[in-house]
Amino acid sequence: MGRIVSTNELIQQVYRKATGELDDSVSYTDEDGKTVLSVINEQIDTYYNMSDRFGEHVVWCRNIDDEYSLGTADGTETVFDIDWTEVQSLPSGFYMPIRVREADGKEQRYDLVPFNQLYDSRNSSPYRCSLSANGLVFFEAPVAGEVLYPCIPVGNLLLGPEEDVEAACGVKNLTWLAFAAAAEYVRTDIVRGDQYPNILAQANDIMNAMLSDNEARTAPLMWESPTQNEYDW
């Protein structure tokens, strides 16, 4: 499955997996398509609320955006707004530095510290910042440049007209999304219900591979790693 898949194409792939029939006429505008789209959105929600084998909430590393821009610093501002309806912070235990990229391409890195430590006089480094309810607060005005905040953009449910499903919803494996949606689609179907275990098993195999890959990607981002200056992001 290629990266650029429209919502209608995804609906048709789910329908084909569930029924064994390819029907190019199925669309988000008709009743069958609307039903499939609703099931797809349920699986998108599942993706973002997944728990790992330890019962911990899964942070999908492939969804982390370390280039998310909070705007351009002019060398005088210390507070940069963050729209918390659009992004999630990385959870406790993850470490990626805040960066300010200057016009010549040079980058200054800033430690992200708890807010009650931002103005602690025992910390002699001026290169630190913290999160508040409104956004990102720097101890001192950062150098002039683009402020880059590593975070997880919030995935969107599909409405129907999307031309690039992955970009719209953030799910990085559309094969899993199609199989998981197909399994749920046939689960309560009297005629096709016997296909549910087989399709679900295929979806789960893909999900387990996704979780294993994510664990491998997570390890270098955890706090137990050395110090920020030893990283080459």
C-alpha positions in Angstrom: 0.0 0.0 0.0 1.6 3.3 -1.1 1.8 6.3 1.1 -0.7 8.5 -0.7 -4.0 6.8 -0.3 -7.2 8.8 -0.5 -10.0 8.1 2.0 -12.1 6.6 -0.7 -9.3 4.2 -1.7 -8.8 3.2 1.9 -12.6 2.6 2.3 -12.5 0.4 -0.8 -9.5 -1.6 0.5 -11.3 -2.2 3.8 -14.4 -3.3 1.9 -12.4 -5.6 -0.3 -10.7 -7.2 2.7 -14.0 -7.7 4.5 -16.1 -9.0 1.6 -13.5 -10.3 -0.8 -15.0 -8.1 -3.5 -13.5 -5.0 -5.1 -16.1 -2.3 -5.5 -14.6 1.0 -6.8 -18.0 2.6 -6.4 -18.0 2.4 -2.6 -17.5 6.0 -1.3 -17.7 8.0 1.9 -20.8 9.6 0.4 -22.9 6.4 0.4 -24.2 4.4 3.3 -21.8 1.5 3.0 -18.9 3.9 2.7 -20.0 5.9 5.7 -20.2 2.8 7.8 -16.7 1.7 6.8 -15.4 5.2 7.5 -16.9 5.2 11.0 -15.1 1.9 11.7 -11.8 3.3 10.3 -12.1 6.2 12.7 -12.7 3.9 15.6 -9.4 2.2 14.7 -7.6 5.5 14.4 -8.7 6.2 17.9 -7.5 2.8 19.0 -4.0 3.6 17.5 -3.6 6.7 19.6 -4.8 5.0 22.8 -2.9 1.8 22.4 -1.2 0.2 25.4 2.0 -1.8 25.2 2.8 -5.2 26.7 3.6 -3.5 30.0 0.2 -1.7 30.1 1.8 1.6 29.3 0.4 4.1 26.9 2.2 3.8 23.5 4.1 6.8 22.3 4.5 6.2 18.6 8.0 7.4 17.9 7.4 7.7 14.2 4.7 10.3 15.0 7.1 12.5 16.9 7.8 15.7 15.1 11.1 17.2 16.2 10.7 20.1 13.7 7.4 21.4 15.0 7.7 25.2 14.8 6.5 27.6 17.5 7.4 30.6 15.4 10.4 32.8 15.1 12.2 34.3 18.1 13.4 37.9 17.7 15.9 37.7 20.6 13.6 39.5 23.1 10.6 37.2 23.7 10.7 34.5 26.4 7.2 32.9 26.0 6.0 31.0 22.9 2.4 29.8 22.7 1.5 26.2 22.1 -1.9 25.1 20.8 -2.5 22.1 23.0 -5.4 21.0 20.8 -2.9 20.4 18.0 0.0 18.7 19.8 0.8 16.5 22.8 4.0 16.8 24.9 6.4 13.9 24.9 5.7 11.9 28.1 7.9 11.9 31.1 11.0 9.8 30.5 11.6 10.9 26.9 14.3 13.4 26.1 14.7 15.5 23.0 16.2 19.0 23.2 14.3 22.2 22.3 16.2 23.8 19.5 16.4 27.3 18.1 17.6 27.4 14.5 19.3 30.6 13.5 19.3 32.1 10.0 22.7 30.6 9.1 21.5 27.1 10.1 23.3 27.0 13.4 21.3 25.6 16.3 21.2 26.3 20.0 19.9 23.6 22.2 17.9 24.2 25.4 17.2 21.9 28.3 13.6 21.3 29.1 13.2 21.4 32.9 10.3 21.3 35.3 8.7 24.8 35.8 9.7 25.0 39.4 13.3 24.6 38.4 13.3 27.2 35.6 14.5 30.0 37.8 16.5 28.0 40.3 19.7 29.9 41.0 21.6 26.7 41.5 21.4 26.0 37.7 24.0 28.2 36.1 23.1 27.4 32.5 21.0 30.1 30.7 20.0 27.5 28.1 16.9 26.1 29.7 13.2 26.4 29.3 10.0 24.9 30.7 6.4 24.2 29.7 3.5 26.2 31.1 -0.3 25.9 30.6 0.1 28.3 27.6 3.3 27.2 26.0 7.1 27.2 26.2 8.9 29.6 28.6 12.6 30.3 28.4 14.8 31.3 31.3 16.3 34.0 29.1 15.2 35.2 25.6 16.6 32.7 23.2 18.8 33.6 20.3 17.0 34.9 17.2 15.7 32.0 15.1 13.0 29.4 14.6 11.9 27.7 17.8 11.6 23.9 17.2 9.6 22.0 19.8 9.6 18.1 19.7 6.1 16.9 20.2 3.4 14.6 18.9 0.9 16.2 16.6 -2.6 15.1 17.5 -4.0 12.7 14.9 -7.3 13.6 13.1 -10.2 11.5 12.3 -11.1 11.2 8.7 -13.9 13.2 7.2 -13.9 11.7 3.7 -12.3 14.1 1.2 -8.7 13.5 2.3 -6.3 12.7 -0.5 -3.4 11.6 1.8 -4.8 9.5 4.7 -1.4 9.0 6.4 -0.8 12.8 6.5 -4.4 13.5 7.7 -4.6 10.9 10.5 -1.0 10.2 11.4 -1.3 6.4 11.4 2.0 5.2 9.9 0.9 1.7 8.8 -2.2 1.9 6.6 -2.2 -1.9 6.0 -2.8 -2.3 9.7 -5.5 0.3 9.6 -7.3 -1.4 6.7 -7.1 -4.9 8.3 -8.2 -3.7 11.7 -11.1 -1.8 10.3 -12.1 -4.8 8.1 -12.0 -7.1 11.1 -14.3 -4.8 13.1 -16.5 -4.4 10.0 -17.2 -8.1 9.8 -17.3 -8.8 13.5 -21.1 -8.5 13.9 -22.0 -9.4 10.3 -24.1 -12.6 10.2 -22.9 -13.6 6.8 -19.2 -12.7 7.1 -18.7 -13.0 10.8 -16.7 -16.2 10.5 -13.9 -14.2 8.8 -13.4 -12.1 11.9 -10.8 -14.3 13.7 -8.7 -14.6 10.6 -8.7 -10.9 9.7 -8.2 -9.9 13.3 -5.2 -12.3 13.6 -3.6 -10.7 10.5 -4.2 -7.2 11.9 -2.7 -8.2 15.3 0.4 -9.7 13.6 1.0 -6.3 12.0 0.3 -4.5 15.2 2.8 -6.7 17.1 5.4 -5.9 14.5 4.6 -2.2 14.9 5.0 -2.4 18.6 8.3 -4.2 18.4 9.6 -1.6 15.9 8.4 1.2 18.2 10.2 -0.3 21.3 13.5 -0.3 19.3 12.9 3.3 18.3 12.0 4.4 21.8 15.2 3.1 23.6 17.5 6.0 22.4 15.1 8.6 23.5 14.8 7.7 27.1 16.3 9.5 30.1 18.8 6.8 31.0 20.9 7.9 28.0 24.0 10.1 28.8 23.6 13.9 28.3 22.1 16.0 25.6 25.5 17.1 24.3 26.4 13.5 23.6 23.4 13.1 21.2 23.5 13.7 17.5 19.8 13.9 16.6 
